[in-house]
């Protein structure tokens, strides 16, 4: 009897242990099912995505994030077209270009440029160019797919020069522009951020002519995603926006640690991160100013045939996700 009892208890224990393994496996499957894998376009100087990944904000909100680094945000947005990434961020100009070409929508603004932020967009010109008037007839650089042609247009017009009176040279990134300015292949380049400003300022052949704060141009930035992704993953993308908001706040509150993260992961100089960080706080939401910025930029792009086929802006704004995440930060579309 005693042996049979022990045998029965042993069998029962084995069954319970096996049941525990099965249940644990079900729990793991359930957790995996609740996790959304996202390929996110990033650049080396943006702290938000890397802080979100490094400090566990993505994991906390059920996001399995893979960060894919590009030279510019515009390149990241363009990679949406070939399905290289799932979500990208950038300025109004490349975002509008993206949504005009297919089934993509803006899901949130990430902020608007302040005067301090605009001041960090520097115009470097060859040494023989002493003022804006000297730019007439010159070769001026722009990064393809970015807002810089618009910035050139506004800046030159304010100084009495028509865009047709200069030659815009499209380039793939700031490294290419640096070499071109050094060699005299272009005469002026707009660049942004502490790293690039320091690098261009060290050129013997060039000097800082002005900065964007001296113009009326201010950038809006936002997040863009394919409509199919949005439709299939609404709840997960709400959590994605919450993760970004928490990461942005953490980055601003812990600048030294943020600088360490970017240096360790992408070799961004610590002093550059510390200088840029206060000028780039992300604010997840969608304000009237964000809307007005997109609307104004779209008009310019349509008027100048940059966007070939006009579209209704409201139809390209999917604010349901950000409204669910932060209802007090989102305007009602008219």
C-alpha positions as CSV (number, residue, x, y, z in Angstrom):
1,X,0.0,0.0,0.0
2,X,2.7,2.4,1.0
3,X,4.6,1.7,-2.3
4,X,1.5,2.2,-4.4
5,X,0.8,5.5,-2.6
6,X,4.3,6.7,-3.2
7,X,4.0,5.6,-6.8
8,X,0.7,7.4,-7.2
9,X,2.2,10.6,-5.7
10,X,5.2,10.3,-8.0
11,X,3.0,10.0,-11.0
12,X,0.8,12.9,-9.8
13,X,3.9,15.0,-9.3
14,X,5.2,14.2,-12.8
15,X,1.8,15.2,-14.3
16,X,1.7,18.5,-12.3
17,X,5.3,19.3,-13.4
18,X,4.4,18.6,-17.1
19,X,1.3,20.7,-16.7
20,X,3.4,23.5,-15.3
21,X,5.7,23.3,-18.3
22,X,2.7,23.4,-20.7
23,X,1.2,26.4,-18.9
24,X,4.5,28.2,-18.8
25,X,4.8,27.7,-22.5
26,X,1.3,29.0,-23.1
27,X,2.3,32.1,-21.0
28,X,5.4,32.6,-23.2
29,X,3.3,32.3,-26.4
30,X,0.8,34.7,-25.0
31,X,3.5,37.2,-24.2
32,X,5.1,36.8,-27.7
33,X,1.7,37.3,-29.3
34,X,1.3,40.6,-27.4
35,X,4.7,41.9,-28.6
36,X,4.9,43.9,-31.9
37,X,8.2,43.8,-33.8
38,X,9.0,47.1,-35.4
39,X,11.8,48.1,-37.7
40,X,12.4,51.8,-36.9
41,X,14.3,54.3,-39.1
42,X,16.8,56.3,-37.0
43,X,19.8,58.5,-37.3
44,X,22.9,58.7,-35.0
45,X,22.1,62.0,-33.3
46,X,18.5,61.1,-32.3
47,X,18.4,60.0,-28.6
48,X,14.7,59.0,-28.3
49,X,14.6,55.6,-30.0
50,X,18.0,54.5,-28.5
51,X,16.9,55.5,-25.0
52,X,13.6,53.7,-25.4
53,X,15.5,50.6,-26.4
54,X,18.3,50.8,-23.9
55,X,16.2,51.7,-20.9
56,X,13.5,49.2,-21.5
57,X,10.6,51.5,-22.5
58,X,10.0,49.6,-25.7
59,X,10.0,46.3,-23.8
60,X,7.7,47.7,-21.1
61,X,5.1,48.6,-23.8
62,X,5.3,45.4,-25.8
63,X,7.5,46.6,-28.6
64,X,10.4,44.5,-30.0
65,X,12.3,47.3,-31.7
66,X,15.0,47.0,-34.3
67,X,16.7,50.4,-35.0
68,X,18.0,50.9,-38.6
69,X,20.4,53.8,-38.9
70,X,20.3,56.2,-41.9
71,X,22.3,59.3,-42.8
72,X,19.2,61.6,-42.7
73,X,15.6,61.2,-41.5
74,X,14.6,61.7,-45.1
75,X,16.5,58.5,-46.2
76,X,14.7,56.6,-43.4
77,X,11.3,57.8,-44.7
78,X,12.2,56.8,-48.2
79,X,13.1,53.3,-46.9
80,X,9.4,52.9,-46.2
81,X,8.8,52.6,-49.9
82,X,10.9,49.5,-50.2
83,X,9.6,47.9,-47.0
84,X,13.0,48.3,-45.3
85,X,11.4,49.8,-42.2
86,X,8.0,49.9,-40.6
87,X,8.0,53.4,-39.0
88,X,10.0,56.5,-39.7
89,X,10.3,60.0,-38.4
90,X,11.4,63.3,-40.0
91,X,10.5,66.8,-40.9
92,X,7.2,67.9,-42.6
93,X,8.8,68.0,-46.1
94,X,9.8,64.3,-46.5
95,X,6.7,63.2,-44.5
96,X,4.4,64.9,-46.9
97,X,6.4,63.5,-49.8
98,X,5.8,60.0,-48.4
99,X,2.1,60.3,-47.8
100,X,1.5,61.8,-51.2
101,X,3.0,58.7,-52.8
102,X,1.0,55.9,-51.3
103,X,-0.9,54.3,-48.4
104,X,1.0,56.0,-45.5
105,X,-0.3,58.2,-42.7
106,X,1.1,60.6,-40.1
107,X,0.4,59.1,-36.7
108,X,1.8,61.8,-34.5
109,X,3.8,65.0,-34.3
110,X,7.1,64.8,-32.4
111,X,7.4,68.5,-31.9
112,X,8.0,71.9,-33.5
113,X,11.3,73.7,-33.9
114,X,11.9,76.5,-31.4
115,X,14.1,79.5,-32.1
116,X,16.9,77.7,-30.3
117,X,16.5,74.7,-32.5
118,X,16.4,76.8,-35.6
119,X,19.6,78.5,-34.6
120,X,21.4,75.2,-34.8
121,X,20.7,75.0,-38.6
122,X,23.8,76.8,-39.8
123,X,24.6,78.0,-43.4
124,X,28.2,77.5,-44.2
125,X,29.5,79.3,-47.4
126,X,32.8,79.6,-49.2
127,X,35.1,82.3,-47.8
128,X,34.6,84.6,-50.8
129,X,30.8,84.8,-50.1
130,X,30.4,87.7,-47.6
131,X,26.6,88.1,-47.7
132,X,23.5,86.6,-49.1
133,X,23.8,88.7,-52.3
134,X,27.0,86.9,-53.2
135,X,25.1,83.7,-53.5
136,X,23.5,84.7,-56.8
137,X,24.7,82.5,-59.6
138,X,26.3,80.0,-57.1
139,X,25.9,76.3,-56.6
140,X,24.0,75.5,-53.4
141,X,23.8,72.1,-51.8
142,X,20.7,70.3,-50.5
143,X,20.1,66.8,-49.2
144,X,17.7,65.0,-51.5
145,X,14.2,64.5,-50.1
146,X,14.6,67.1,-47.4
147,X,13.1,70.5,-46.7
148,X,16.3,72.3,-47.6
149,X,15.2,73.5,-51.1
150,X,12.3,75.2,-49.3
151,X,14.7,76.8,-46.8
152,X,16.9,78.0,-49.7
153,X,13.8,79.4,-51.5
154,X,12.7,81.4,-48.4
155,X,16.2,82.6,-47.4
156,X,17.1,83.7,-50.9
157,X,13.7,85.4,-51.5
158,X,14.1,87.4,-48.4
159,X,17.4,88.7,-49.8
160,X,16.1,89.5,-53.2
161,X,17.3,86.4,-55.1
162,X,15.1,84.1,-57.1
163,X,15.6,80.4,-56.9
164,X,16.2,80.3,-60.6
165,X,19.2,82.5,-60.1
166,X,21.1,79.8,-58.3
167,X,21.9,76.1,-59.1
168,X,20.7,73.6,-56.5
169,X,22.9,70.5,-56.2
170,X,21.2,67.5,-54.8
171,X,23.4,65.3,-52.6
172,X,23.0,62.1,-50.6
173,X,24.1,63.3,-47.2
174,X,26.2,65.8,-45.2
175,X,29.5,63.9,-45.7
176,X,29.1,64.4,-49.5
177,X,28.2,68.0,-49.0
178,X,31.3,68.5,-46.7
179,X,33.7,67.2,-49.4
180,X,31.9,69.3,-52.1
181,X,32.2,72.5,-50.1
182,X,35.8,71.8,-49.3
183,X,36.6,71.3,-53.0
184,X,34.6,74.2,-54.2
185,X,32.1,72.0,-56.0
186,X,29.3,73.8,-54.1
187,X,29.3,77.3,-52.5
188,X,26.8,76.9,-49.7
189,X,25.5,74.1,-47.4
190,X,22.9,74.1,-44.6
191,X,23.8,71.7,-41.8
192,X,22.4,70.8,-38.4
193,X,23.7,69.7,-35.0
194,X,26.7,70.1,-32.9
195,X,28.8,67.4,-34.6
196,X,28.3,68.8,-38.1
197,X,28.5,72.5,-37.1
198,X,31.9,71.8,-35.5
199,X,33.1,69.8,-38.5
200,X,32.0,72.5,-41.0
201,X,33.3,75.3,-38.9
202,X,36.8,73.8,-39.0
203,X,36.9,74.1,-42.8
204,X,39.5,76.6,-43.8
205,X,37.7,77.2,-47.1
206,X,34.3,78.1,-45.5
207,X,32.7,80.2,-42.8
208,X,29.3,80.5,-41.1
209,X,27.1,83.0,-43.0
210,X,23.9,82.8,-41.0
211,X,21.5,80.4,-39.3
212,X,17.8,79.4,-39.8
213,X,16.6,81.4,-36.8
214,X,17.2,84.5,-39.0
215,X,14.5,83.2,-41.4
216,X,10.8,82.5,-40.8
217,X,11.3,78.8,-41.4
218,X,10.6,76.5,-38.5
219,X,10.5,72.7,-38.8
220,X,7.7,70.4,-37.7
221,X,8.6,66.8,-37.2
222,X,6.4,63.7,-37.0
223,X,6.0,59.9,-37.3
224,X,4.8,58.2,-40.5
225,X,3.7,54.6,-40.9
226,X,2.0,52.4,-43.6
227,X,-1.8,52.3,-43.3
228,X,-1.8,48.5,-43.3
229,X,0.5,48.4,-40.2
230,X,-1.8,50.9,-38.4
231,X,-4.9,49.0,-39.2
232,X,-3.5,45.7,-37.9
233,X,-1.7,46.9,-34.8
234,X,-3.7,49.9,-33.3
235,X,-3.3,48.9,-29.6
236,X,0.4,48.1,-30.0
237,X,1.1,51.4,-31.8
238,X,-0.6,53.3,-29.0
239,X,1.9,51.6,-26.6
240,X,4.7,52.5,-29.0
241,X,3.7,56.2,-28.7
242,X,3.7,55.9,-24.9
243,X,7.1,54.4,-25.0
244,X,8.5,57.3,-27.0
245,X,7.0,59.8,-24.7
246,X,8.5,58.2,-21.7
247,X,11.9,57.8,-23.4
248,X,11.9,61.5,-24.5
249,X,11.2,62.6,-20.9
250,X,13.9,60.3,-19.6
251,X,16.5,61.6,-22.1
252,X,15.8,65.2,-21.0
253,X,15.9,64.4,-17.3
254,X,19.1,62.3,-17.7
255,X,21.4,64.1,-20.2
256,X,24.6,62.6,-19.0
257,X,23.3,59.0,-19.2
258,X,21.7,59.7,-22.6
259,X,25.1,61.0,-23.9
260,X,26.7,57.8,-22.6
261,X,24.2,55.7,-24.5
262,X,24.7,57.4,-27.8
263,X,28.4,57.4,-27.5
264,X,28.4,53.6,-26.6
265,X,26.0,52.6,-29.4
266,X,26.8,55.0,-32.3
267,X,30.0,56.9,-31.2
268,X,28.1,60.2,-31.1
269,X,30.4,62.5,-29.1
270,X,29.1,63.1,-25.6
271,X,29.5,66.9,-25.8
272,X,27.5,67.0,-29.0
273,X,24.6,65.1,-27.4
274,X,24.7,67.4,-24.4
275,X,24.6,70.4,-26.6
276,X,21.8,69.2,-28.9
277,X,19.6,67.6,-26.3
278,X,17.9,70.7,-24.8
279,X,17.0,71.9,-28.4
280,X,15.2,68.7,-29.3
281,X,12.6,67.6,-26.7
282,X,10.1,65.4,-28.3
283,X,6.4,66.0,-27.6
284,X,4.1,63.2,-28.7
285,X,0.8,64.7,-29.8
286,X,-0.7,66.8,-32.5
287,X,-1.3,70.6,-32.0
288,X,-2.8,73.3,-34.2
289,X,0.7,74.5,-34.9
290,X,1.7,71.1,-36.1
291,X,-1.3,71.0,-38.5
292,X,-0.6,74.6,-39.8
293,X,3.0,73.7,-40.4
294,X,2.1,70.6,-42.5
295,X,-0.6,72.6,-44.4
296,X,1.8,75.4,-45.2
297,X,4.5,73.0,-46.3
298,X,2.1,71.0,-48.4
299,X,0.9,74.2,-50.2
300,X,4.5,75.1,-51.1
301,X,5.3,71.6,-52.3
302,X,2.1,71.4,-54.5
303,X,2.7,74.9,-55.9
304,X,6.2,74.1,-56.8
305,X,5.4,70.7,-58.4
306,X,7.3,68.8,-55.7
307,X,4.1,67.0,-55.0
308,X,2.7,66.1,-58.4
309,X,-0.8,65.2,-57.3
310,X,-2.5,67.2,-54.6
311,X,-4.3,65.4,-51.8
312,X,-6.6,66.2,-48.8
313,X,-4.3,66.6,-45.8
314,X,-6.9,65.4,-43.2
315,X,-7.1,62.1,-45.1
316,X,-3.4,61.5,-44.4
317,X,-3.6,62.2,-40.7
318,X,-4.4,59.1,-38.6
319,X,-4.6,60.6,-35.1
320,X,-6.7,57.9,-33.5
321,X,-3.6,56.3,-31.9
322,X,-2.1,59.5,-30.4
323,X,-5.6,60.6,-29.3
324,X,-6.0,57.4,-27.4
325,X,-2.5,57.7,-25.9
326,X,-2.7,61.4,-25.0
327,X,-6.2,62.8,-25.6
328,X,-5.4,66.2,-24.1
329,X,-2.6,66.8,-26.6
330,X,-4.5,66.3,-29.9
331,X,-6.7,68.8,-31.8
332,X,-10.0,67.8,-33.4
333,X,-9.7,67.9,-37.2
334,X,-12.2,70.1,-39.0
